[in-house]
């Protein structure tokens, strides 16, 4: 089942806070964008391609998936092979905000290195 309009609005507002991580002085070289895909939000880091700065490349940072049957959000991280895995420290929560906080804090350095 797809997300409700309220869940989409709340998710977009929560994930918009990631854009604030980027200092204004480098926003022409780095931005964070969010895409809603079905029952998930995916946070991407976008940078100019090294060989062609006119073309921007998106790389997944975190994936937040809503499981309607259990009414929980699941958090996924990406590995070096670009595969998504459940984030072991806090794999799910009834609160999307709690998962966003976990990504912001990144105590295991999975999201920001």
Phi, psi and omega in degrees: 000138180286164179290152176283165178300322179293317178296322179294314180297316179296314180298316179297321179293316180295315184283342176296338180294340179292332178298332180289346178293337186270121176300143182304328184293343181240013182292348173276356181237349183203128174219156173248130181234156181237134174238136175263125180230107181060242181260025183224154168246135177240127177266125181242145168262130182239130181222156173296142178295138186298325183269348179210090184300347178285338182255128179264145181243131179258137179231127182295136178253308183211151179232130181244113184245131179267129177255100186302317185298333181248353181053050177227157173259138176249142180251132178238149176240163177256143176262182184292344177265010177069023175265145178273139177224149173300140177280112190295326185293320180214077188290336179204161180199154173284348184248117174296326179299321179297321179290323176297318177300319180297320179292318177301314183284323177046060184295338180258003177060036175275328188265320185246006175089000000 
